[in-house]
Amino acid sequence: MWNPASAVGFFYTRMAEDVVPLLDTPTGFRLPGDDSVQIDPEQFRLFVIALVDRYQGANHRVLRDLLGGFVRTTLGLAINAGIEVPDASAELLADGRSRVQEMPR
């Protein structure tokens, strides 16, 4: 994942925490304060599954628009970490895979 001190890392981790109440599922992220993120892989997997389910089940266009880029980026992170999300649509998975190339290893 990106360093939380970078603009992208800061923005992503903040967005993830802001989505938690919508999903009622924690991210699995812990920010110890040393410019790193510790991730509980199982909790992150549950977060990703809840996020994809919420996004794919949403009938509200604005909600889907607001979540769209975040969902695809999160899927990229999950794919990069070897996490499978079996219920994600082929389109979402393809978009997530395309983002992996832009992510740090």
DSSP file (Angstrom, degrees, kcal/mol; ACC not computed):
  #  RESIDUE AA STRUCTURE BP1 BP2  ACC     N-H-->O    O-->H-N    N-H-->O    O-->H-N    TCO  KAPPA ALPHA  PHI   PSI    X-CA   Y-CA   Z-CA
    1    1 A M              0   0    0      0, 0.0    36,-0.1     0, 0.0     8,-0.1   0.000 360.0 360.0 360.0 161.0    0.0    0.0    0.0
    2    2 A W        -     0   0    0      1,-0.1   101,-0.0     6,-0.1    35,-0.0  -0.293 360.0 -94.8 -66.8 153.9    1.1    3.6   -0.4
    3    3 A N    >   -     0   0    0      1,-0.1     3,-1.9    33,-0.1     6,-0.5  -0.553  30.5-135.1 -65.5 128.5    2.9    5.3    2.4
    4    4 A P  T 3  S+     0   0    0      0, 0.0    -1,-0.1     0, 0.0    32,-0.1   0.653 103.1  66.1 -66.2 -11.7    0.2    7.2    4.4
    5    5 A A  T 3  S+     0   0    0     30,-0.3     2,-0.1     4,-0.1    31,-0.0   0.708  87.6  84.1 -79.3 -19.1    2.5   10.2    4.4
    6    6 A S  S <> S-     0   0    0     -3,-1.9     4,-2.7     1,-0.1     5,-0.2  -0.434  93.3-114.8 -77.3 159.4    2.1   10.5    0.7
    7    7 A A  H  > S+     0   0    0      1,-0.2     4,-2.5     2,-0.2     5,-0.2   0.913 116.2  46.6 -60.8 -43.4   -0.9   12.4   -0.7
    8    8 A V  H  > S+     0   0    0      2,-0.2     4,-2.8     1,-0.2     5,-0.2   0.931 114.2  47.1 -66.5 -45.2   -2.4    9.3   -2.3
    9    9 A G  H  > S+     0   0    0     -6,-0.5     4,-2.4     2,-0.2     5,-0.2   0.910 113.8  47.9 -62.7 -43.1   -1.8    7.1    0.8
   10   10 A F  H  X S+     0   0    0     -4,-2.7     4,-2.1    -7,-0.4     5,-0.2   0.940 114.4  46.1 -61.5 -48.5   -3.3    9.7    3.1
   11   11 A F  H  X S+     0   0    0     -4,-2.5     4,-2.6    -5,-0.2    -2,-0.2   0.915 113.4  49.0 -62.9 -44.6   -6.3   10.2    0.9
   12   12 A Y  H  X S+     0   0    0     -4,-2.8     4,-2.8     1,-0.2    -2,-0.2   0.947 112.2  46.2 -63.0 -49.3   -6.9    6.5    0.4
   13   13 A T  H  X S+     0   0    0     -4,-2.4     4,-2.0     1,-0.2    -1,-0.2   0.874 114.0  49.5 -64.7 -35.2   -6.7    5.6    4.1
   14   14 A R  H  X S+     0   0    0     -4,-2.1     4,-2.0    -5,-0.2    -1,-0.2   0.920 111.7  48.3 -67.1 -43.3   -9.0    8.5    5.0
   15   15 A M  H  X S+     0   0    0     -4,-2.6     4,-1.4     2,-0.2    -2,-0.2   0.919 109.5  53.7 -61.8 -42.2  -11.5    7.5    2.4
   16   16 A A  H >X S+     0   0    0     -4,-2.8     4,-1.0     1,-0.2     3,-0.6   0.932 109.8  46.7 -58.8 -46.2  -11.4    3.9    3.6
   17   17 A E  H 3< S+     0   0    0     -4,-2.0     3,-0.4     1,-0.2    -1,-0.2   0.851 109.3  55.1 -65.6 -33.1  -12.2    5.0    7.2
   18   18 A D  H 3< S+     0   0    0     -4,-2.0     4,-0.3     1,-0.2    -1,-0.2   0.756 105.8  52.7 -70.9 -23.0  -15.0    7.2    5.9
   19   19 A V  H XX S+     0   0    0     -4,-1.4     4,-1.5    -3,-0.6     3,-0.8   0.700  86.3  86.6 -83.0 -20.9  -16.6    4.2    4.1
   20   20 A V  H >X>S+     0   0    0     -4,-1.0     4,-2.7    -3,-0.4     5,-0.9   0.881  86.1  50.7 -50.3 -49.0  -16.6    2.1    7.3
   21   21 A P  H 345S+     0   0    0      0, 0.0    -1,-0.3     0, 0.0    -2,-0.1   0.845 107.8  54.5 -62.1 -30.8  -20.0    3.4    8.6
   22   22 A L  H <45S+     0   0    0     -3,-0.8    -2,-0.2    -4,-0.3    -3,-0.1   0.855 120.8  30.4 -67.1 -34.5  -21.6    2.7    5.3
   23   23 A L  H <<5S-     0   0    0     -4,-1.5    -1,-0.2    -3,-0.5    -3,-0.2   0.659  93.0-138.5 -97.7 -20.4  -20.4   -1.0    5.4
   24   24 A D  T  <5S+     0   0    0     -4,-2.7    -4,-0.1    -5,-0.3    -2,-0.1   0.860  70.9 111.1  57.2  36.6  -20.4   -1.5    9.1
   25   25 A T      < -     0   0    0     -5,-0.9    -1,-0.2    -6,-0.1    -2,-0.2  -0.981  69.1-124.3-141.2 124.1  -17.2   -3.4    8.6
   26   26 A P        -     0   0    0      0, 0.0    21,-0.1     0, 0.0    -9,-0.1  -0.264  17.1-128.0 -66.6 157.4  -13.7   -2.2    9.7
   27   27 A T        -     0   0    0      2,-0.1    20,-0.2    20,-0.1    21,-0.1   0.809  30.4-125.1 -74.5 -32.0  -10.9   -1.8    7.2
   28   28 A G        +     0   0    0      1,-0.3    12,-2.8    15,-0.1     2,-0.3   0.495  66.7 133.7  91.3   5.6   -8.3   -3.8    9.0
   29   29 A F  E     -A   39   0A   0     10,-0.2     2,-0.4    14,-0.1    -1,-0.3  -0.681  34.7-173.5 -90.7 142.1   -5.9   -0.9    8.8
   30   30 A R  E     -A   38   0A   0      8,-2.4     8,-3.2    -2,-0.3     3,-0.0  -0.987  10.5-157.4-133.0 127.2   -3.9    0.3   11.8
   31   31 A L        -     0   0    0     -2,-0.4     6,-0.2     6,-0.2    -2,-0.0  -0.856   6.7-173.3-104.8  98.3   -1.8    3.5   11.5
   32   32 A P        -     0   0    0      0, 0.0    -1,-0.1     0, 0.0     5,-0.1   0.574  46.5-109.7 -73.5  -6.5    0.9    3.3   14.1
   33   33 A G  S    S+     0   0    0      3,-0.5     4,-0.1    -3,-0.0    -2,-0.1   0.550  94.1 102.9  95.1   7.2    2.1    6.8   13.4
   34   34 A D  S    S-     0   0    0      2,-0.2     3,-0.1     0, 0.0   -29,-0.1  -0.076 105.4 -90.5-112.4  33.6    5.4    6.0   11.8
   35   35 A D  S    S+     0   0    0      1,-0.3     2,-0.3   -31,-0.1   -30,-0.3   0.825  97.8 104.0  62.3  34.0    4.3    6.6    8.2
   36   36 A S        -     0   0    0    -33,-0.1    -3,-0.5   -32,-0.1     2,-0.4  -0.903  61.4-138.6-135.5 167.0    3.3    3.0    7.7
   37   37 A V        -     0   0    0     -2,-0.3     2,-0.5    -6,-0.2    -6,-0.2  -0.997   9.6-154.9-126.9 126.8    0.0    1.1    7.6
   38   38 A Q  E     -A   30   0A   0     -8,-3.2    -8,-2.4    -2,-0.4     2,-0.5  -0.879  17.3-158.8 -98.3 134.1   -0.4   -2.3    9.3
   39   39 A I  E     -A   29   0A   0     -2,-0.5   -10,-0.2   -10,-0.2   -11,-0.1  -0.952  18.8-145.8-122.1 128.0   -3.1   -4.4    7.7
   40   40 A D     >  -     0   0    0    -12,-2.8     4,-2.7    -2,-0.5     5,-0.2  -0.823  20.7-154.0 -83.5 108.2   -5.0   -7.3    9.1
   41   41 A P  H  > S+     0   0    0      0, 0.0     4,-2.3     0, 0.0    -1,-0.2   0.862  88.8  48.2 -59.0 -40.1   -5.3   -9.4    5.9
   42   42 A E  H  > S+     0   0    0      2,-0.2     4,-2.1     1,-0.2     5,-0.1   0.920 113.7  46.3 -68.4 -42.3   -8.5  -11.2    7.0
   43   43 A Q  H  > S+     0   0    0      2,-0.2     4,-2.4     1,-0.2    -1,-0.2   0.898 112.1  51.3 -66.5 -39.1  -10.3   -8.0    8.1
   44   44 A F  H  X S+     0   0    0     -4,-2.7     4,-2.8     2,-0.2    -2,-0.2   0.909 107.9  53.1 -62.9 -40.7   -9.2   -6.3    4.9
   45   45 A R  H  X S+     0   0    0     -4,-2.3     4,-2.4    -5,-0.2    -2,-0.2   0.927 110.0  47.5 -59.0 -44.8  -10.6   -9.2    2.9
   46   46 A L  H  X S+     0   0    0     -4,-2.1     4,-2.4     1,-0.2    -1,-0.2   0.892 111.4  51.4 -63.8 -39.2  -13.9   -8.8    4.8
   47   47 A F  H  X S+     0   0    0     -4,-2.4     4,-2.6   -20,-0.2    -2,-0.2   0.931 110.4  48.5 -61.4 -46.6  -13.9   -5.1    4.1
   48   48 A V  H  X S+     0   0    0     -4,-2.8     4,-2.7     2,-0.2     5,-0.2   0.920 112.0  48.7 -62.0 -45.0  -13.3   -5.6    0.4
   49   49 A I  H  X S+     0   0    0     -4,-2.4     4,-2.6     1,-0.2    -1,-0.2   0.926 113.0  47.3 -61.7 -45.4  -16.1   -8.1    0.1
   50   50 A A  H  X S+     0   0    0     -4,-2.4     4,-2.4     2,-0.2    -2,-0.2   0.899 112.7  50.3 -62.8 -40.5  -18.5   -5.8    2.0
   51   51 A L  H  X S+     0   0    0     -4,-2.6     4,-2.6     2,-0.2    -2,-0.2   0.934 112.3  45.5 -63.8 -47.3  -17.5   -2.9   -0.2
   52   52 A V  H  X S+     0   0    0     -4,-2.7     4,-3.0     1,-0.2     5,-0.3   0.917 113.3  50.3 -63.9 -43.3  -17.9   -4.8   -3.5
   53   53 A D  H  X S+     0   0    0     -4,-2.6     4,-1.8    -5,-0.2    -1,-0.2   0.924 112.8  46.4 -60.7 -44.1  -21.3   -6.2   -2.3
   54   54 A R  H  X S+     0   0    0     -4,-2.4     4,-0.7    -5,-0.2    -2,-0.2   0.925 115.4  46.4 -64.3 -44.8  -22.5   -2.7   -1.3
   55   55 A Y  H >< S+     0   0    0     -4,-2.6     3,-1.0     1,-0.2    -2,-0.2   0.948 114.8  44.8 -64.0 -50.1  -21.3   -1.2   -4.6
   56   56 A Q  H 3< S+     0   0    0     -4,-3.0    -1,-0.2     1,-0.2    -2,-0.2   0.785 116.2  47.7 -68.5 -26.0  -22.7   -3.9   -6.8
   57   57 A G  H 3< S+     0   0    0     -4,-1.8     2,-0.3    -5,-0.3    -1,-0.2   0.506  86.5 111.8 -90.9  -4.7  -26.1   -3.9   -4.9
   58   58 A A    <<  -     0   0    0     -3,-1.0    -3,-0.0    -4,-0.7    -4,-0.0  -0.517  41.0-176.7 -76.0 132.3  -26.5   -0.1   -4.9
   59   59 A N        +     0   0    0     -2,-0.3     2,-0.7     5,-0.0    -1,-0.1   0.472  58.3  98.3 -99.5  -6.7  -29.3    1.3   -7.0
   60   60 A H     >  -     0   0    0      1,-0.2     4,-2.3     2,-0.0     5,-0.2  -0.747  62.4-155.6 -89.6 115.7  -28.4    4.9   -6.3
   61   61 A R  H  > S+     0   0    0     -2,-0.7     4,-2.6     1,-0.2     5,-0.2   0.874  91.9  52.0 -60.3 -40.8  -26.4    6.3   -9.2
   62   62 A V  H  > S+     0   0    0      2,-0.2     4,-2.8     1,-0.2    -1,-0.2   0.918 109.3  50.1 -65.5 -41.9  -24.7    9.0   -7.1
   63   63 A L  H  > S+     0   0    0      1,-0.2     4,-2.4     2,-0.2     5,-0.2   0.928 111.8  48.4 -60.6 -43.9  -23.6    6.4   -4.5
   64   64 A R  H  X S+     0   0    0     -4,-2.3     4,-1.9     1,-0.2    -2,-0.2   0.899 112.1  49.5 -63.5 -39.5  -22.2    4.3   -7.3
   65   65 A D  H  X S+     0   0    0     -4,-2.6     4,-0.6    -5,-0.2    -2,-0.2   0.924 112.3  47.5 -63.4 -44.3  -20.4    7.3   -8.8
   66   66 A L  H  < S+     0   0    0     -4,-2.8     4,-0.4     1,-0.2    -2,-0.2   0.876 120.4  37.4 -65.7 -37.9  -18.9    8.3   -5.4
   67   67 A L  H  X S+     0   0    0     -4,-2.4     4,-3.1    -5,-0.2     5,-0.3   0.695  93.5  90.6 -86.3 -19.9  -17.7    4.7   -4.6
   68   68 A G  H  X S+     0   0    0     -4,-1.9     4,-2.1     1,-0.2     5,-0.2   0.864  91.2  37.3 -50.0 -56.4  -16.7    3.7   -8.1
   69   69 A G  H  X S+     0   0    0     -4,-0.6     4,-2.3     1,-0.2    -1,-0.2   0.876 117.5  52.5 -65.9 -37.3  -13.0    4.7   -8.2
   70   70 A F  H  > S+     0   0    0     -4,-0.4     4,-2.7     2,-0.2    -2,-0.2   0.914 109.2  49.7 -64.3 -43.2  -12.5    3.8   -4.5
   71   71 A V  H  X S+     0   0    0     -4,-3.1     4,-2.5     2,-0.2    -2,-0.2   0.932 112.4  47.1 -61.1 -46.6  -13.9    0.3   -5.2
   72   72 A R  H  X S+     0   0    0     -4,-2.1     4,-1.9    -5,-0.3    -1,-0.2   0.890 113.5  47.7 -65.5 -39.4  -11.7   -0.3   -8.2
   73   73 A T  H  X S+     0   0    0     -4,-2.3     4,-2.1     2,-0.2    -1,-0.2   0.916 111.8  50.4 -65.8 -43.0   -8.6    1.0   -6.3
   74   74 A T  H  X S+     0   0    0     -4,-2.7     4,-2.5     1,-0.2    -2,-0.2   0.889 108.7  51.8 -63.5 -39.8   -9.4   -1.2   -3.3
   75   75 A L  H  X S+     0   0    0     -4,-2.5     4,-3.0     2,-0.2    -1,-0.2   0.898 107.1  54.0 -62.9 -38.8   -9.8   -4.2   -5.6
   76   76 A G  H  X S+     0   0    0     -4,-1.9     4,-2.5     2,-0.2    -2,-0.2   0.921 109.5  47.4 -59.5 -43.8   -6.4   -3.4   -7.1
   77   77 A L  H  X S+     0   0    0     -4,-2.1     4,-1.5     2,-0.2    -2,-0.2   0.910 112.8  49.3 -62.8 -42.4   -4.9   -3.5   -3.6
   78   78 A A  H  <>S+     0   0    0     -4,-2.5     5,-3.0     2,-0.2     4,-0.4   0.925 112.2  47.3 -64.2 -44.2   -6.7   -6.8   -2.8
   79   79 A I  H ><5S+     0   0    0     -4,-3.0     3,-1.5     1,-0.2    -2,-0.2   0.919 110.1  53.3 -61.7 -43.6   -5.5   -8.4   -6.1
   80   80 A N  H 3<5S+     0   0    0     -4,-2.5    -1,-0.2     1,-0.3    -2,-0.2   0.813 110.7  47.9 -60.0 -31.4   -2.0   -7.1   -5.3
   81   81 A A  T 3<5S-     0   0    0     -4,-1.5    -1,-0.3    -3,-0.2    -2,-0.2   0.415 119.5-109.7 -91.0   0.2   -2.2   -8.8   -1.9
   82   82 A G  T < 5 +     0   0    0     -3,-1.5     2,-0.5    -4,-0.4    -3,-0.2   0.692  67.2 149.2  80.2  18.4   -3.5  -12.1   -3.3
   83   83 A I      < -     0   0    0     -5,-3.0     2,-0.4    -6,-0.2    -1,-0.3  -0.749  37.6-143.7 -88.7 128.0   -7.0  -11.6   -1.9
   84   84 A E        -     0   0    0     -2,-0.5    -5,-0.0    -3,-0.1    -1,-0.0  -0.732  13.6-169.9 -92.3 139.6   -9.8  -13.2   -4.0
   85   85 A V    >   -     0   0    0     -2,-0.4     3,-1.7     1,-0.1     8,-0.1  -0.784   7.1-177.8-126.6  85.0  -13.1  -11.5   -4.3
   86   86 A P  T 3  S+     0   0    0      0, 0.0    -1,-0.1     0, 0.0   -37,-0.0   0.732  76.4  53.3 -63.1 -25.9  -15.3  -14.1   -5.9
   87   87 A D  T 3  S+     0   0    0      2,-0.0     2,-0.2     0, 0.0    -2,-0.0   0.483  80.5 112.3 -90.5  -1.1  -18.5  -12.0   -6.2
   88   88 A A  S <  S-     0   0    0     -3,-1.7    -3,-0.1     1,-0.1   -35,-0.0  -0.491  74.8-110.3 -71.2 139.5  -16.9   -9.1   -7.9
   89   89 A S     >  -     0   0    0     -2,-0.2     4,-2.4     1,-0.1     5,-0.2  -0.224  23.9-112.0 -65.0 159.0  -18.0   -8.6  -11.5
   90   90 A A  H  > S+     0   0    0      1,-0.2     4,-2.3     2,-0.2     5,-0.2   0.871 118.5  53.6 -59.5 -38.0  -15.6   -9.3  -14.4
   91   91 A E  H  > S+     0   0    0      2,-0.2     4,-2.4     1,-0.2    -1,-0.2   0.930 109.2  46.7 -64.5 -46.1  -15.6   -5.6  -15.2
   92   92 A L  H  > S+     0   0    0      1,-0.2     4,-2.7     2,-0.2    -2,-0.2   0.921 112.8  49.8 -62.6 -43.2  -14.7   -4.6  -11.6
   93   93 A L  H  X S+     0   0    0     -4,-2.4     4,-2.8     2,-0.2    -1,-0.2   0.904 110.3  50.3 -63.0 -40.8  -11.9   -7.2  -11.5
   94   94 A A  H  X S+     0   0    0     -4,-2.3     4,-1.9     2,-0.2    -1,-0.2   0.917 112.1  47.3 -63.2 -42.7  -10.5   -6.1  -14.8
   95   95 A D  H  X S+     0   0    0     -4,-2.4     4,-1.1     2,-0.2    -2,-0.2   0.904 112.1  50.5 -65.2 -40.3  -10.5   -2.5  -13.6
   96   96 A G  H >X S+     0   0    0     -4,-2.7     4,-0.9     1,-0.2     3,-0.6   0.920 109.4  50.7 -62.3 -44.1   -8.8   -3.5  -10.4
   97   97 A R  H >X S+     0   0    0     -4,-2.8     3,-0.6     1,-0.2     4,-0.6   0.871 105.3  56.9 -61.6 -36.8   -6.2   -5.5  -12.2
   98   98 A S  H 3< S+     0   0    0     -4,-1.9     3,-0.3     1,-0.2    -1,-0.2   0.791 104.8  52.8 -67.0 -25.2   -5.4   -2.5  -14.4
   99   99 A R  H X< S+     0   0    0     -4,-1.1     3,-1.4    -3,-0.6     4,-0.2   0.710  89.9  77.3 -81.0 -20.5   -4.7   -0.4  -11.3
  100  100 A V  H X< S+     0   0    0     -4,-0.9     3,-1.8    -3,-0.6    -1,-0.2   0.863  86.3  61.5 -57.9 -36.9   -2.2   -3.0   -9.9
  101  101 A Q  T 3< S+     0   0    0     -4,-0.6    -1,-0.3    -3,-0.3    -2,-0.1   0.749 103.3  50.4 -62.9 -23.5    0.5   -1.7  -12.3
  102  102 A E  T <  S+     0   0    0     -3,-1.4    -1,-0.3    -4,-0.2    -2,-0.2   0.384  96.8  90.6 -94.4   3.1    0.3    1.7  -10.7
  103  103 A M  S <  S-     0   0    0     -3,-1.8     2,-0.1    -4,-0.2    -3,-0.0  -0.737  78.9-111.8-105.5 147.9    0.7    0.4   -7.2
  104  104 A P              0   0    0      0, 0.0    -1,-0.1     0, 0.0    -2,-0.1  -0.357 360.0 360.0 -68.8 155.5    3.9   -0.2   -5.2
  105  105 A R              0   0    0     -2,-0.1    -2,-0.0  -104,-0.0     0, 0.0   0.379 360.0 360.0-101.2 360.0    4.9   -3.7   -4.3
